[in-house]
Structure formats: structure tokens, C-alpha cells
């Protein structure tokens, strides 16, 4: 067993790592200290360089690592004025950022509630939706509908509407926020109704209407969906899905929230993924790619339909009773502005679409292997689904430890990936053909290795 450095030991002793069980961190390769990032690459404490296939591990660093321009913008604003409270104070970069986001956001979404990350953005959206209905005189509208398997964050409301790890959360953190109903997600590879698209007539979205009727439409405040659900196996919504969801929400006076925390800022080959479907939500949540990880920031973005309710109301209830100290942080805003400037100047949205298509083409070719059940994605968000039996789509069992073993093998081959039910890729949007080819090559070598390990093929 390789010796653990003092730094690694100190990290294990003093850092509470997120999600990963302590014993899984202790095994060799269970935890990595990275010391440098440059473009699409990360370097660890032993000087080994890896291609970053998941943008810092969580689809964050859209513009890549080590961008000095962003660091300089951040430092300059921090020297000038790092922070003022978002109650009624604001600094110029935050104003400029809100204006820029309003220009980029779909439809007429033009008012931004800044927070410090994705979970807070989702939490904010929940409260905006409830207060919007309250101001409308519809105080009974308190419920939220979300989709199974999706992940919307770790704070209490965001966790309660997240389908991912729902059983775990319900078992340990119960009681969750009441009034959260979950419906099947769209996943045509593993349809809960065992139907085939398009003959299914997208029953999964029709079931949302049935759920609304079951709950009582006058009690439902919002529906939240992620156009390309990252945690729910990266299956892009079928063409008719989001337009139909928009119709259903409108029919019953329910707000549609689209969660673009991962999908946004070019990740899916458009500035915001919902543009692929031509659907404008009532509230859009963003984070991650808004600064590409150079500062902590998230936002809930709304349009006049929602904000006019607040603007025209009287009294204390006309202000959203919600404050996040770091919301609209001046230095973080300067970093976000520079990040967006890079996305635009370097045409990273276009590159995401082009290189994403190239990635999907390469990954799809791997379907020739007996354990590759499916390859899918949109823009620079892609997945490969490994299965024990391609015909029956039987997944690997927990005893096979596919996710941990496959991820560790890819890391050994110099590629950082992420595996839950599927092997996930979301590299920086600056990747070129050489990096995409490296991802596909490592994936193929790993598929061949794991097939042998499993005695398949
Ligand atoms: N929403 C989605 C779709 C996410 O994927 C995530 C995180 O991965 C979140 C919300 C929560 O974001 P954060 O981790 O910044 O709180």
C-alpha cells in the first residue's frame, strides 16, 4: 500500500468530505489532493496530471482551470470592495451581472435573486413560488411536484424534492418537508412504464397531470424539472416533454421551475438547456457554470409574471422573506462577469455543442461492446450506461462495485470521471477533439477491462 503523505492524513483527520463514507476515503485512491488546474487538466500532489472529465468533479469549471483573467477580476474587485449586504446595498459588478443574465436568460426572465450556490437557488425558487401564490390570494398552493431520481440540492427543501437518494434521506433525515410529491422521470432506456418512445405518447409527462389532479390543482405551487437530469442518468427530455410540461403548468396556474444548475451556462450546447425545447420557465435556477467555480454563486431568475406580484403588493409581505448574506457578493459577481465574457468571446457554447456531438458519437460507438447498454447526452453532458446483460438491460449488482471500480480504473488511466448508475462525463467546455478522443479511448479501455473482470464477452 502506498504511503499516505502528511497532507493526505491531515485532510482525512480534519476535513468532513461530502457524501463519501469515511472508510471509502481511507482506501488507496479513495481521496486525492489536487494542487493545480490548467485548462482541461488537474494535477495531484504527486505531480500526476489527469484529464478532467467532469469539470472539477461536479460539472462546475465550464471555462476550464487556471484562468488568470478571472482570478484577476476577482482580486481587483476584492481590493476595491468585496462585499455589501444584499438587503438594500449593491455594488456595480452585481448590477452589471444581473443585467447581463437578464440579457442571456430565455424569454423575459429579467430579475435575479443572487445566492451562494445551487441548493440555495432551489430553496429560493421554492419560497418565491409559495409567496407568489400567497400574494395572489392562493394560500393553499403549498405543494411541489418533482421527478424521481433527480437531484436538486442538499438543504432541506432541495433535499425533500430530490428523488435521488430519497429512501436514504427519508430514513435518516425524516421528517422531510411535507407536500413534496414525486413522479416518474423521463428515461426512455429505463421507462418505469416499460413503454417505448414515441409510442408511449410520453405517458411520463401525462402522469404529472394526473398527479396534479390527485393532489388537487389548487394545492400545487410548483413543478420543478431539470431538462437533462444529471443525477437521474443524464437522459435528455424527449422533444415534446418540456413544451407539454409548460402547458400542464399553465393549465393549472402552477409555476414551472427549471433547474439549470448543471445544465446552464453552455453545458448542454445552448446557453441554457431549455432553449433546445423552446420553453421558458417561470423561475430558472442556476449556479456552478455562472462563475465556473472561481467564486461561490447561484441564482434564481424570474420574469415579470412573478415579480409584478411582489412589485405591486403592499406591506412587509411584498418583500421576499429570504436573505443569504453572500447573495450578490461583489467580488464573486466580478468573477461571474469575466467568466461569462470568456464563454461568449471563446464561443464556448458553440464548442460545447460541437465537441459534445463528437463525444456522443465516440461514446455511441462503444455500444459494440457487450456491456455498453446505452450512450446518451446533450452538449458536454454525456453518459454511458454499463449493463450486465444488454438484452434484458440488467444492471450490475451492488456486489460488482461497478461505479467505484470503473471510476478508479479511469483515474489510473489518467481520466477523472464520475460514476453512479451510469458513467458520467461533463468536461470543461474548452475541450478540443484531442481531449474528447482521450475520454472515449479511456472509456473503451475501461469497458474492455471491466468486461474481463466480470467474465463477460
Ligand atoms: N440542482 C442541481 C440540478 C444540481 O445538480 C445541484 C448540484 O449538483 C444542485 C441543484 C445543488 O447545487 P449546490 O451543490 O451548488 O448546492
Boltz pocket constraint, residues with backbone or C-beta under 6 A from the ligand:
constraints:
  - pocket:
      binder: B
      contacts: [[A, 58], [A, 116], [A, 117], [A, 118], [A, 119], [A, 120], [A, 122], [A, 151], [A, 152], [A, 153], [A, 154], [A, 226], [A, 230], [A, 231], [A, 259], [A, 260], [A, 261], [A, 262], [A, 287], [A, 288], [A, 298]]
      max_distance: 6.0
